[in-house]
Amino acid sequence: MGRTFIFMHFVVVCLFFFCIVESEAKQPLAPALYVFGDSFVASGNDNTLNTDTKANYAPYGIDFPNGTTGRVTNGLTLADFYAQWLGLQVPPPYLLFNQTEKHTEGFNYASGPAGIRPETSTVDHGVFLSMDKQVELFKKTAQEYLPTLFGNLDELKDYLSKSIFLVVIGRNDYTQNFLSPKYNSSSKWNMKQFSEIIVDELGSKILDLYTVGARKFLVFEIDAMGCEPAFYEKQKNKCSDKLTSYISTYNHKLEVELQILAKTVRGAIFALAKRYQLMYDLVANPTRYGLKDSLNPCCSVSQSGLCVPNQAPCQDRKLQVFFDAIHPTEAVYSIIANQCFNGTGLCGSLNIQELLSK
C-alpha cells in the first residue's frame, strides 16, 4: 500500500511538472501579430468586398488546412508562418471576425489590391482596404475593441509594445498606379519622385500605428517582381529591367526611411526584410533552394495573372517557385519567412528573434 502511494505520488508530481514545462513551452514569443499589406499576406478580407481580385476559389488554398480562404497561394503565407512560429493563432481577417468574441493574438487587415497611395488600384478593382483603411481599422481595434479585454490602459500599452506589426505593401503602387495609363502619376512625377512620395507616405502610416501603441515593426521590401512570370521577358530570358530599376529605387529609399525613423521615433524598433535579392536568386537558381521551376506558374492563369477558377494546378507544388503568375508558393513563403525569423541573411542584423528581445 505504501509503495503504491509513493508511486502514485511520484506520478502526480511528474505530471504536474510536465504540465508546467508543457505550458511554458507553449507560451507565445509575442502577445500578438498584426498584419498590414497586400495580396502577399491577405487572408480573406476581400471575400466580403466588391472587388474582382478575390482568391476565394480553388485551386487557391489547395494545401491550406482549411482549404480555400482568400489566401493568394496554395497554402500558408508569410503571416501564417510567423504566427505559427511565434506560438500564436493565425491572425483572422478583420472583416470576417465576430467582434463579440474575445481575441488578443492579432488581426490581419491585408487586402489584395492595396497600395500605399489611397488611389492605387481603385480604377480597376472596386472596393478594398487601402493602407489608409487598414490603419484606421487597427486604430478602431486598439481604441474600441482591445480596451474591453484588458484590465487597464497600462496593460494594453505593454501588450501593444511587445506585439509584432508586419507590413508587406508597395508593389501595387507601381503596377496599379504609376505604370498604368489609367493614372496620371507618371506624368506628375518621375520615378525617383514617386518612390520618395510613397516611401514618405508609408513612413507616415507607420507613425500612425506607432501613435496608437505599435513599437516592433517588420517591414518588407518589394520583391523582384520583374522576375515574376507575369513580367519576366521570356524571349530575352531575363527579368524586366524597367521594373527592376523602379523597385530597386523604392527599396533603397525604404531602407533609408526606416533608418531615419529608428533614430527619431522613441522606443520603436524596425526590422527590414530584404526579400528582393532572395526572390531574384530563387528565380535564377531554384535548385539551390530545393526547387525546380521558377519561370512558370503552377496553375493555369487568366490575363490578370491569377489562377483560372477550379482548374487543377500542377502536382509538384513543393518544387515550384510561383503558384500563379505573381504570387509564390507556400514552399517559397516558407523559405522567405524562415530566413527572417532566425536567420542572418534576409533581415540583416535584426531578425524577428532579435526584434522580440529588444
Backbone hydrogen bonds, N-H to C=O, Kabsch-Sander energy under -0.5 kcal/mol:
donor,donor_aa,acceptor,acceptor_aa,energy
5,F,1,M,-2.4
6,I,2,G,-2.6
7,F,3,R,-2.8
8,M,4,T,-2.8
9,H,5,F,-2.7
10,F,6,I,-2.4
11,V,7,F,-2.4
12,V,8,M,-2.5
13,V,9,H,-2.5
14,C,10,F,-2.5
15,L,11,V,-2.8
16,F,12,V,-2.5
17,F,13,V,-2.5
18,F,14,C,-2.6
19,C,15,L,-2.4
20,I,16,F,-1.8
21,V,17,F,-2.6
22,E,18,F,-3.1
23,S,19,C,-2.8
24,E,20,I,-2.8
25,A,21,V,-2.6
26,K,22,E,-1.2
27,Q,24,E,-1.3
29,L,86,L,-2.7
30,A,86,L,-0.7
33,L,105,E,-1.7
34,Y,164,I,-2.9
35,V,107,F,-2.3
36,F,166,L,-2.6
38,D,168,V,-1.9
39,S,112,G,-1.4
41,V,38,D,-1.9
42,A,38,D,-0.9
47,N,44,G,-1.4
48,T,45,N,-1.3
49,L,46,D,-1.5
51,T,49,L,-1.9
57,Y,55,A,-0.6
60,Y,57,Y,-1.4
61,G,73,T,-2.2
62,I,59,P,-1.6
63,D,74,N,-3.4
64,F,61,G,-1.2
64,F,74,N,-0.6
67,G,64,F,-2.3
70,G,55,A,-0.7
72,V,39,S,-0.6
73,T,71,R,-1.3
78,L,40,F,-0.7
81,F,77,T,-2.1
82,Y,78,L,-2.4
83,A,79,A,-2.3
84,Q,80,D,-2.3
85,W,81,F,-2.6
86,L,82,Y,-1.9
87,G,83,A,-0.5
87,G,84,Q,-1.2
88,L,83,A,-3.0
94,Y,108,N,-2.6
96,L,93,P,-1.5
97,F,93,P,-0.5
97,F,94,Y,-1.3
99,Q,97,F,-0.8
101,E,98,N,-2.2
103,H,101,E,-0.6
108,N,92,P,-2.5
109,Y,35,V,-2.9
109,Y,107,F,-0.6
111,S,37,G,-2.3
114,A,111,S,-1.8
120,T,117,R,-1.0
121,S,176,Q,-2.1
122,T,119,E,-1.8
125,H,121,S,-2.3
126,G,122,T,-0.5
127,V,50,N,-2.2
130,S,128,F,-0.9
131,M,115,G,-1.6
134,Q,130,S,-2.4
135,V,131,M,-2.4
136,E,132,D,-2.1
137,L,133,K,-2.3
138,F,134,Q,-2.0
139,K,135,V,-2.4
140,K,136,E,-2.0
141,T,137,L,-2.2
142,A,138,F,-3.0
143,Q,139,K,-2.3
144,E,140,K,-2.2
145,Y,140,K,-1.2
146,L,141,T,-3.2
148,T,145,Y,-1.2
149,L,146,L,-2.5
150,F,146,L,-0.7
156,L,152,N,-1.6
157,K,153,L,-2.6
158,D,154,D,-2.3
159,Y,155,E,-2.3
160,L,156,L,-2.6
161,S,157,K,-2.1
162,K,158,D,-1.0
162,K,159,Y,-0.6
163,S,159,Y,-0.8
163,S,160,L,-0.6
164,I,32,A,-2.5
165,F,216,K,-2.4
166,L,34,Y,-2.8
166,L,164,I,-0.6
167,V,218,L,-2.7
168,V,36,F,-2.5
169,I,220,F,-0.5
173,D,170,G,-0.7
174,Y,171,R,-1.6
175,T,171,R,-1.9
176,Q,172,N,-2.3
177,N,174,Y,-0.9
178,F,173,D,-2.4
179,L,174,Y,-2.9
180,S,177,N,-1.2
183,Y,180,S,-1.7
187,S,184,N,-0.7
188,K,184,N,-1.3
189,W,185,S,-2.4
194,F,190,N,-2.6
195,S,191,M,-2.2
196,E,192,K,-2.1
197,I,193,Q,-2.3
198,I,194,F,-2.5
199,V,195,S,-2.1
200,D,196,E,-2.4
201,E,197,I,-2.3
202,L,198,I,-2.2
203,G,199,V,-2.4
204,S,200,D,-2.0
205,K,201,E,-2.0
206,I,202,L,-2.4
207,L,203,G,-2.0
208,D,204,S,-1.7
209,L,205,K,-1.8
210,Y,206,I,-2.3
211,T,207,L,-2.5
212,V,208,D,-1.2
213,G,209,L,-0.9
213,G,210,Y,-0.9
214,A,209,L,-2.3
215,R,160,L,-0.6
216,K,163,S,-0.7
217,F,215,R,-0.7
217,F,269,I,-2.8
218,L,165,F,-2.7
219,V,217,F,-0.5
219,V,271,A,-2.7
220,F,167,V,-2.7
221,E,273,A,-2.5
225,M,223,D,-2.6
227,C,224,A,-2.2
228,E,225,M,-1.5
230,A,325,A,-2.4
231,F,228,E,-2.0
232,Y,228,E,-2.8
233,E,238,K,-2.4
234,K,232,Y,-1.3
236,K,233,E,-0.5
237,N,233,E,-1.0
238,K,233,E,-1.7
240,S,226,G,-2.2
244,T,240,S,-2.2
245,S,241,D,-2.3
246,Y,242,K,-2.1
247,I,243,L,-2.9
248,S,244,T,-2.1
249,T,245,S,-1.8
250,Y,246,Y,-2.0
251,N,247,I,-2.8
252,H,248,S,-2.0
253,K,249,T,-2.0
254,L,250,Y,-2.5
255,E,251,N,-2.1
256,V,252,H,-1.9
257,E,253,K,-2.4
258,L,254,L,-2.4
259,Q,255,E,-1.9
260,I,256,V,-2.2
261,L,257,E,-2.5
262,A,258,L,-2.4
263,K,259,Q,-1.2
264,T,260,I,-1.6
265,V,261,L,-2.9
266,R,264,T,-0.8
268,A,265,V,-1.4
269,I,215,R,-3.1
271,A,217,F,-2.7
273,A,219,V,-2.8
273,A,271,A,-0.6
274,K,272,L,-0.8
274,K,346,L,-2.9
275,R,273,A,-1.8
278,L,274,K,-0.6
279,M,275,R,-2.7
280,Y,276,Y,-2.3
281,D,277,Q,-2.3
282,L,278,L,-2.4
283,V,279,M,-1.9
284,A,280,Y,-2.2
285,N,281,D,-3.4
288,R,285,N,-1.2
289,Y,286,P,-1.8
290,G,287,T,-1.4
291,L,286,P,-2.4
292,K,319,L,-3.5
293,D,319,L,-1.3
294,S,292,K,-0.6
298,C,322,F,-0.9
299,C,323,F,-2.4
302,S,306,L,-2.7
305,G,302,S,-1.6
308,V,300,S,-3.3
310,N,58,A,-3.6
311,Q,308,V,-1.1
314,C,298,C,-1.5
317,R,315,Q,-1.2
319,L,316,D,-1.8
320,Q,317,R,-0.9
321,V,293,D,-2.3
323,F,327,H,-2.7
324,D,327,H,-1.2
325,A,305,G,-2.3
329,T,321,V,-1.7
333,Y,329,T,-2.3
334,S,330,E,-2.4
335,I,331,A,-1.5
336,I,332,V,-2.7
337,A,333,Y,-3.0
338,N,334,S,-2.3
339,Q,335,I,-1.9
340,C,336,I,-1.1
341,F,337,A,-1.0
341,F,338,N,-0.6
342,N,338,N,-1.6
343,G,338,N,-0.6
347,C,339,Q,-0.6
348,G,345,G,-1.3
350,L,347,C,-2.0
352,I,340,C,-2.3
353,Q,341,F,-2.0
355,L,351,N,-2.5
356,L,352,I,-2.4
357,S,353,Q,-0.9
358,K,354,E,-0.7
358,K,355,L,-0.7
